[in-house]
């Protein structure tokens, strides 16, 4: 544990003797030579945290950032943990899948991290399934399942800002890590910091392939699209005949080529690419944040769509596991950008409609079970809309909620399948969608073609997606949301917010003029005033706060810290039959209650 400038200097000296990267090693040597205490503390005062989402952080020298040595130490810890948990022989036999995106900062690259990690596996005699080109993240969990691998590693930082790099880990079930594996791997990393061999840090893609890494990209891609066609494409002839015009943005990420092949697999006419955002570019020149949810991120796509006469816009995030959608308003006056909850409602109902037609998932492995199916099920994170729950209550399918993140959605989906349910859809409000059982993780490449097929069928019926959504709302209820976040890197200030809302077990009773009816606290030991035993049904955490307040007017508000970004997020939903009344009351609660009362000090501290 680094506690002083002297500790940081000692850590830096050790770093220089281990770091295989000339650029970052030279940067640390300069800090030492100049006795730059502030710089040393910034680089070595902490260690980039490893958690259930792997790790993400700014690329650069030192333990606090993502770099070649941190990647090497991470894979060494992962390998040792896998060997301990699954057995050395099993890990060698089953192998590890490794993929990467296009992130780069100086000489630090996702591709370079992937080569180093592959070389470390080879040093231990572990089979490596290597995806030799930049790939969409869903290909890695798909490959883990295809080969029965012991784990999967995807070098990606998703939609984080341009200086960042990251490492995402998938467990043997092809789902992101849950505890206790995240804790076990973090401890194993700490026990395996010294490089096993100086040669590993010099690895390149060419060298690891020469040493026997299995180049499986073509095989995995072919299998992925064959599965996509068999399981999720239902109206290929109609797709080919449709005059629906679509614009697509890869958001400067990896998605473009994989998206083209997805459309071709479904028989969709070629989309209009957003030229300014087509090429994989780690500088993300047209957007300050490469997240299609951010305000203004879709502006280039809207401009391209208007020029080409398109009425539907699809956009993946940079690693292509999420999907944003916008649609031209019926009167041509502008565009409706759908929220993740709205896309989830549309896709979920579409999957339910097709499930009823087929009475089982198309070509689904679950259909081969000897026992009869218990019926359809859907899964969503607890901060996502409950509209599909209302649909399920009315139509007769099961709807389960789980904690935030696809690690929870994926694992719960697998549990339900084991219980005999056909899990046909899973989603989170942050534009993440899992359709069927192709990949137990969010997948923007499959979701984009399924959404387009749905839109083409609606167009054939004379409806837009927005009009169809309204018809669903009129039937099952209006579930309106107002979600947002406050940027805050001040850990102490964030803790003060949660302490004020529920410190010492005493929870706030009002938010502005609105009265709280029930409270759920998922920080251990946990509390839920709505349950007879006052304990929450969902798992509790010993480290991260998540508070949910149900108000007397029916509004449900959840606050939590993001696991991957310095954001305090709030999720607010309210249902009712009169959308204008619901919207007015919901927005008032958020602006004058959540932001104007509960979070006002944090917002003030974030202002320049």
Secondary structure by P-SEA (a helix, b strand, c coil): ccccaaaaaaaaaaaaaccccaaaaaaaaaaaaacaaaaaaaaccccccccccccccccccccccccaaaaaaaaaaaaaaaaaaccaaaaaabbbbbbbcccccccccaaaaaaaaaaaaaaacccccccccccccaaaaaaaaaacccbbbbbccccccccccbbbbbcccccccccaaaaaaaaaaaacccccccccccccaaaaaaacccccaaaaaaaaaaaaaacccccaaaaaaccbbbbbbccccccaaaaaaaaaaacccccccccccccccccccccccccccccccaaaaaaaaaaacccbbbbbcccccbbbbbbccccccccccccaaaaaaaaaaaaaaaaaaccccccccccccccccccbbbbbcccccaaaaaaaaacbbbbbbbcccaaaaaaaaaaaaaacccccccccccbbbbcccccccccaaaaaaaaaaaaaaaaaacccaaaaaaaaaaacccccccccccccccaaaaaaaaaaaccccccccccccccccccccccccbbbcccccccccccccccbbbbbbbcccbbbbbbbcccccccbbbbbbbbcccaaaaaaaaaaaaaccccccccaaaaaaacc
